[in-house]
């Protein structure tokens, strides 16, 4: 689509390189060619834009074979407008001077023309072909017939159209027919697959038998080698035992020799230690005897001194005790004489009272005194007699 802009009542058109522009002004062709750019007035201009690039037209249509089976044809036609002037004269490629959009639908008209023409030739060739042949060689036959038909069609050059290429992508029957046609091939493929499976199983069984035989042979060889290994191990064990016994014997002899030498050395060392210990004990005994003798002499001297001091102290204590006893006796005698002198002039009753007082002082503690009626009667009688 061309780009149209407005400037002060004028229009400016800029076309694409793949678009052929035809500009008529007042019935006169002013501009004609692809990729043009020019100014024009909308009221006096008639514009046409014809695409000159290659265009793809996809089409799908149904056809019927000679055996009355429906098939679907998928094809693509590549075409181009080789004569834009003729195309613009035969079809409406005019554009709006304000928007640049086609006023009609020229490409749809071209598509309808090409589709109907190609479909006519395809139906013609398929109507004389059975379904099996159409499925095998139908794509090539339809492509060649459609290409030849379009090339020979007089209306296309008269419209300025050139067919570049024709491609037929697929030619398929109805789904039910297609499934029915696939069944024999599927069965054959399944049979081939089953045969291959059986052969593979037979080969697998044969290989398993070979593997089992190889395993049996390997086990026999392994058992024989294990027997040889057991014999070799027994020989090695006997040889090792003999070498071990010889080594133990040499080790025992060396140990015995070392033990004897150690015993001799230990005995010599023990003798030396015993002699040194004896000398040491003798020396210690002498020293202990001398020390004991000195301690005994010191103890005897100390005991004599202590005995003398104790005897002197005892004599002094005896003398002091005797002197104290004499002084106490004299004091008691003087006190007794004074007491007697004091009580010599006292009457008998007072003496009795003093005697009772002194007796009471020397008696033990008495909690209670029980006086019987007989004693109380006697005392009262004595008191009455004295009065």
C-alpha positions as CSV (number, residue, x, y, z in Angstrom):
1,X,0.0,0.0,0.0
2,X,1.3,3.4,-1.0
3,X,2.0,6.1,1.6
4,X,0.0,9.3,1.0
5,X,0.6,12.5,3.0
6,X,-1.2,15.9,2.8
7,X,0.4,19.3,2.5
8,X,-1.6,22.5,1.8
9,X,-4.2,20.9,-0.5
10,X,-1.6,18.8,-2.3
11,X,-1.0,15.1,-1.8
12,X,2.3,13.3,-1.9
13,X,2.5,9.6,-2.8
14,X,5.5,7.4,-2.1
15,X,5.3,3.9,-3.6
16,X,7.1,0.7,-2.7
17,X,9.7,-0.9,-5.1
18,X,7.4,-3.9,-5.6
19,X,4.3,-1.7,-6.5
20,X,3.8,-0.4,-10.0
21,X,2.1,3.1,-9.8
22,X,0.0,4.6,-12.7
23,X,-1.0,8.2,-12.3
24,X,-3.6,9.7,-14.7
25,X,-4.4,13.4,-14.6
26,X,-7.4,14.5,-16.6
27,X,-7.2,11.3,-18.6
28,X,-3.5,11.7,-19.4
29,X,-0.9,9.2,-18.0
30,X,1.5,11.3,-16.0
31,X,3.5,8.8,-14.0
32,X,4.0,5.1,-14.7
33,X,6.5,2.8,-13.0
34,X,7.5,1.0,-9.7
35,X,8.7,2.8,-6.6
36,X,7.6,6.3,-7.7
37,X,7.3,9.4,-5.5
38,X,5.4,12.5,-6.6
39,X,3.0,15.3,-5.7
40,X,-0.6,15.4,-7.1
41,X,-4.0,17.0,-6.6
42,X,-6.7,14.6,-5.4
43,X,-9.5,16.2,-7.5
44,X,-7.7,15.7,-10.8
45,X,-5.7,12.5,-10.2
46,X,-6.6,8.8,-10.9
47,X,-4.2,6.4,-9.2
48,X,-3.6,2.7,-9.6
49,X,-1.2,0.5,-7.7
50,X,-0.4,-2.9,-9.2
51,X,1.8,-5.3,-7.2
52,X,4.6,-6.8,-9.3
53,X,6.2,-9.1,-6.7
54,X,5.8,-12.9,-6.7
55,X,2.7,-14.0,-4.7
56,X,1.7,-17.4,-3.3
57,X,-1.8,-18.6,-3.7
58,X,-2.7,-21.7,-1.5
59,X,-5.7,-23.7,-2.6
60,X,-7.5,-26.8,-1.3
61,X,-10.3,-28.5,-3.2
62,X,-12.0,-31.9,-3.5
63,X,-12.1,-34.1,-6.6
64,X,-13.5,-37.5,-7.5
65,X,-11.6,-40.4,-9.2
66,X,-12.8,-42.7,-11.9
67,X,-13.9,-45.3,-9.2
68,X,-16.0,-42.6,-7.5
69,X,-13.6,-42.0,-4.5
70,X,-13.3,-38.5,-3.1
71,X,-9.8,-37.1,-2.7
72,X,-8.5,-33.8,-1.3
73,X,-5.9,-31.8,-3.3
74,X,-3.6,-29.3,-1.6
75,X,-1.7,-27.1,-4.0
76,X,0.1,-23.8,-4.2
77,X,0.4,-21.5,-7.3
78,X,3.1,-18.9,-7.5
79,X,2.3,-16.0,-9.9
80,X,3.2,-12.4,-10.7
81,X,1.7,-9.6,-12.7
82,X,4.0,-9.3,-15.7
83,X,2.1,-6.5,-17.5
84,X,0.9,-3.9,-14.9
85,X,-0.7,-1.8,-17.6
86,X,-2.9,-4.6,-18.9
87,X,-3.7,-5.8,-15.4
88,X,-4.7,-2.2,-14.4
89,X,-6.9,-2.0,-17.5
90,X,-8.6,-5.4,-17.0
91,X,-8.9,-5.3,-13.1
92,X,-9.7,-2.5,-10.7
93,X,-6.4,-1.7,-9.0
94,X,-7.4,2.0,-8.4
95,X,-6.6,3.4,-4.9
96,X,-8.1,6.1,-2.8
97,X,-6.1,9.4,-3.2
98,X,-6.5,10.2,0.5
99,X,-5.7,6.8,2.1
100,X,-3.9,4.8,-0.6
101,X,-6.2,1.8,0.0
102,X,-7.6,-0.2,-3.0
103,X,-11.1,0.7,-3.8
104,X,-11.9,-2.9,-4.9
105,X,-10.5,-6.4,-4.3
106,X,-8.3,-7.1,-7.3
107,X,-6.2,-9.8,-5.6
108,X,-9.2,-11.8,-4.6
109,X,-10.4,-11.7,-8.3
110,X,-7.0,-13.0,-9.4
111,X,-7.1,-15.7,-6.7
112,X,-10.5,-16.8,-7.8
113,X,-9.4,-16.9,-11.4
114,X,-6.3,-19.0,-10.7
115,X,-8.0,-21.3,-8.3
116,X,-10.9,-22.2,-10.6
117,X,-8.6,-22.6,-13.6
118,X,-6.2,-24.9,-11.6
119,X,-9.2,-26.8,-10.1
120,X,-10.7,-27.4,-13.5
121,X,-7.5,-29.0,-14.9
122,X,-7.0,-31.1,-11.7
123,X,-10.6,-32.4,-11.8
124,X,-10.1,-33.3,-15.4
125,X,-7.1,-35.5,-14.8
126,X,-8.4,-37.1,-11.6
127,X,-11.7,-38.0,-13.1
128,X,-9.9,-40.4,-15.5
129,X,-7.5,-41.9,-12.9
130,X,-8.4,-44.7,-10.4
131,X,-7.8,-44.1,-6.7
132,X,-4.8,-46.4,-6.4
133,X,-3.0,-44.7,-9.3
134,X,-3.9,-41.3,-8.0
135,X,-2.4,-42.0,-4.7
136,X,0.8,-43.3,-6.3
137,X,1.4,-40.9,-9.2
138,X,-1.4,-38.4,-8.7
139,X,0.7,-35.6,-7.3
140,X,3.0,-35.5,-10.3
141,X,0.2,-35.9,-12.8
142,X,-1.9,-33.2,-11.2
143,X,1.1,-30.8,-10.9
144,X,2.1,-31.3,-14.6
145,X,-1.5,-31.0,-15.8
146,X,-2.2,-27.8,-13.7
147,X,1.0,-26.2,-14.8
148,X,0.3,-27.0,-18.5
149,X,-3.3,-25.9,-18.2
150,X,-2.4,-22.5,-16.6
151,X,0.4,-21.9,-19.2
152,X,-2.1,-22.6,-22.0
153,X,-4.9,-20.6,-20.5
154,X,-5.4,-17.5,-22.8
155,X,-7.1,-15.4,-20.2
156,X,-4.0,-15.2,-17.9
157,X,-1.7,-13.4,-20.4
158,X,-4.7,-11.3,-21.5
159,X,-4.9,-10.1,-17.9
160,X,-1.2,-9.6,-17.5
161,X,-0.6,-12.6,-15.2
162,X,2.4,-14.9,-15.4
163,X,2.4,-18.3,-13.6
164,X,5.8,-18.8,-12.0
165,X,5.4,-22.3,-10.4
166,X,2.9,-24.9,-9.4
167,X,3.3,-27.2,-6.4
168,X,1.0,-30.0,-5.2
169,X,1.7,-30.8,-1.6
170,X,-0.7,-33.6,-0.9
171,X,-3.4,-35.8,-2.5
172,X,-5.4,-37.6,0.2
173,X,-8.5,-39.8,0.2
174,X,-11.2,-39.8,2.9
175,X,-10.1,-40.9,6.4
176,X,-12.1,-44.2,6.2
177,X,-10.6,-45.1,2.8
178,X,-7.1,-44.1,3.9
179,X,-7.4,-46.4,7.0
180,X,-8.7,-49.2,4.8
181,X,-5.8,-48.7,2.3
182,X,-3.3,-48.7,5.2
183,X,-4.5,-52.0,6.6
184,X,-2.8,-54.3,4.1
185,X,0.5,-52.4,4.4
186,X,0.1,-52.4,8.2
187,X,-0.6,-56.1,8.3
188,X,2.4,-56.8,6.1
189,X,4.6,-54.6,8.3
190,X,3.2,-56.4,11.3
191,X,4.0,-59.8,9.7
192,X,7.5,-58.6,8.9
193,X,7.8,-57.4,12.5
194,X,6.6,-60.7,13.9
195,X,9.0,-62.6,11.6
196,X,11.8,-60.4,12.8
197,X,10.7,-61.0,16.4
198,X,10.7,-64.7,15.9
199,X,14.1,-64.7,14.2
200,X,15.4,-62.4,16.9
201,X,14.1,-64.8,19.6
202,X,15.6,-67.8,17.7
203,X,18.9,-66.0,17.5
204,X,18.6,-65.1,21.2
205,X,17.9,-68.7,22.2
206,X,20.9,-69.8,20.1
207,X,23.0,-67.2,21.8
208,X,21.8,-68.2,25.2
209,X,22.7,-71.8,24.4
210,X,26.1,-70.7,23.3
211,X,26.5,-68.6,26.4
212,X,25.4,-71.5,28.7
213,X,27.9,-73.8,27.0
214,X,30.6,-71.2,27.4
215,X,29.6,-70.7,31.1
216,X,29.8,-74.5,31.6
217,X,33.2,-74.7,30.0
218,X,34.3,-71.7,32.1
219,X,33.0,-73.4,35.3
220,X,34.9,-76.7,34.4
221,X,38.1,-74.7,33.7
222,X,37.5,-72.7,36.9
223,X,37.1,-75.9,39.0
224,X,40.3,-77.4,37.5
225,X,42.2,-74.2,38.2
226,X,40.7,-74.1,41.8
227,X,42.0,-77.7,42.3
228,X,45.4,-76.6,41.1
229,X,45.1,-73.6,43.4
230,X,44.2,-75.8,46.4
231,X,47.2,-78.0,45.7
232,X,49.5,-75.1,45.3
233,X,48.1,-73.6,48.5
234,X,48.8,-76.8,50.4
235,X,52.3,-76.9,49.1
236,X,52.8,-73.3,50.0
237,X,51.3,-73.9,53.5
238,X,53.6,-76.9,54.1
239,X,56.6,-74.9,52.9
240,X,55.6,-71.9,55.1
241,X,55.1,-74.2,58.1
242,X,58.6,-75.7,57.6
243,X,60.1,-72.3,57.2
244,X,58.2,-71.0,60.2
245,X,59.3,-74.0,62.4
246,X,63.0,-73.4,61.3
247,X,62.6,-69.7,62.1
248,X,61.0,-70.5,65.4
249,X,63.8,-72.9,66.3
250,X,66.4,-70.3,65.5
251,X,64.4,-67.7,67.3
252,X,64.1,-70.0,70.4
253,X,67.9,-70.7,70.4
254,X,68.6,-67.0,70.2
255,X,66.1,-66.3,72.9
256,X,67.6,-69.0,75.1
257,X,71.1,-67.6,74.6
258,X,69.9,-64.1,75.3
259,X,68.1,-65.4,78.4
260,X,71.2,-67.1,79.7
261,X,73.3,-64.0,79.1
262,X,70.7,-61.8,80.8
263,X,70.5,-64.2,83.7
264,X,74.2,-64.2,84.2
265,X,74.3,-60.4,83.9
266,X,71.4,-60.1,86.3
267,X,73.1,-62.5,88.8
268,X,76.3,-60.5,88.6
269,X,74.4,-57.3,89.1
270,X,72.4,-58.9,92.0
271,X,75.7,-60.0,93.7
272,X,77.1,-56.5,93.3
273,X,73.9,-55.0,94.6
274,X,73.9,-57.5,97.6
275,X,77.5,-56.7,98.4
276,X,76.8,-53.0,98.2
277,X,73.6,-53.4,100.2
278,X,75.5,-55.4,102.9
279,X,78.2,-52.8,103.2
280,X,75.6,-50.2,103.4
281,X,73.7,-52.1,106.0
282,X,76.9,-52.6,108.1
283,X,77.7,-48.9,107.8
284,X,74.1,-48.0,108.8
285,X,74.2,-50.5,111.7
286,X,77.4,-49.0,113.0
287,X,76.1,-45.5,112.7
288,X,72.8,-46.6,114.3
289,X,74.6,-48.3,117.2
290,X,76.7,-45.2,117.8
291,X,73.6,-43.0,117.6
292,X,71.8,-45.3,120.0
293,X,74.7,-45.3,122.4
294,X,74.8,-41.5,122.4
295,X,71.0,-41.4,122.8
296,X,71.2,-43.9,125.7
297,X,74.0,-41.9,127.5
298,X,72.0,-38.7,127.0
299,X,68.8,-40.3,128.2
300,X,70.6,-41.7,131.3
301,X,72.1,-38.3,132.1
302,X,68.7,-36.7,131.6
303,X,67.0,-39.3,133.8
304,X,69.6,-38.9,136.6
305,X,69.1,-35.1,136.5
306,X,65.3,-35.5,136.5
307,X,65.5,-38.0,139.4
308,X,67.7,-35.6,141.4
309,X,65.3,-32.7,140.7
310,X,62.3,-34.8,141.6
311,X,63.9,-35.9,144.9
312,X,64.8,-32.4,145.8
313,X,61.2,-31.2,144.9
314,X,59.7,-34.1,146.9
315,X,61.8,-33.2,150.0
316,X,60.8,-29.6,149.7
317,X,57.2,-30.5,149.3
318,X,57.3,-32.9,152.3
319,X,58.9,-30.2,154.4
320,X,56.4,-27.6,153.2
321,X,53.5,-30.0,153.9
322,X,54.8,-30.9,157.3
323,X,55.2,-27.2,158.2
324,X,51.7,-26.5,156.9
325,X,50.2,-29.4,158.8
326,X,52.0,-28.2,162.0
327,X,50.7,-24.7,161.5
328,X,47.2,-25.9,160.7
329,X,47.2,-28.2,163.8
330,X,48.4,-25.4,166.0
331,X,45.7,-23.1,164.5
332,X,43.0,-25.7,165.1
333,X,44.2,-26.3,168.7
334,X,44.2,-22.6,169.4
335,X,40.7,-22.3,167.8
336,X,39.5,-25.3,169.8
337,X,40.9,-23.9,173.0
338,X,39.3,-20.5,172.3
339,X,36.0,-22.3,171.5
340,X,36.2,-24.2,174.8
341,X,37.0,-21.1,176.7
342,X,34.1,-19.3,175.1
343,X,31.6,-22.0,175.9
344,X,32.9,-22.9,179.3
345,X,30.6,-20.4,181.0
346,X,27.5,-21.1,178.9
347,X,24.6,-23.1,180.4
348,X,23.6,-26.6,179.4
349,X,20.6,-25.5,177.3
350,X,22.6,-23.2,175.1
351,X,25.2,-25.9,174.6
352,X,22.4,-28.2,173.6
353,X,21.2,-25.6,171.1
354,X,24.7,-25.1,169.7
355,X,25.1,-28.8,169.4
356,X,21.9,-29.1,167.5
357,X,22.9,-26.3,165.2
358,X,26.3,-27.9,164.6
359,X,24.6,-31.2,164.0
360,X,22.2,-29.7,161.6
361,X,25.1,-28.1,159.7
362,X,26.7,-31.5,159.2
363,X,23.5,-33.5,158.5
364,X,22.5,-34.2,154.8
365,X,19.6,-32.4,153.1
366,X,16.2,-33.5,154.5
367,X,13.1,-32.8,152.3
368,X,10.5,-33.8,154.9
369,X,10.3,-35.1,158.6
370,X,7.5,-37.4,159.8
371,X,6.7,-37.1,163.5
372,X,4.6,-40.0,164.9
373,X,2.0,-39.3,167.7
374,X,4.1,-41.3,170.2
375,X,7.2,-39.0,169.7
376,X,5.0,-35.9,169.8
377,X,3.3,-37.1,173.0
378,X,6.7,-37.8,174.7
379,X,8.1,-34.4,173.7
380,X,5.1,-32.6,174.9
381,X,5.2,-34.5,178.2
382,X,8.8,-33.5,178.7
383,X,8.1,-29.9,178.0
384,X,5.3,-29.9,180.5
385,X,7.4,-31.6,183.2
386,X,10.2,-29.0,182.8
387,X,7.6,-26.1,183.3
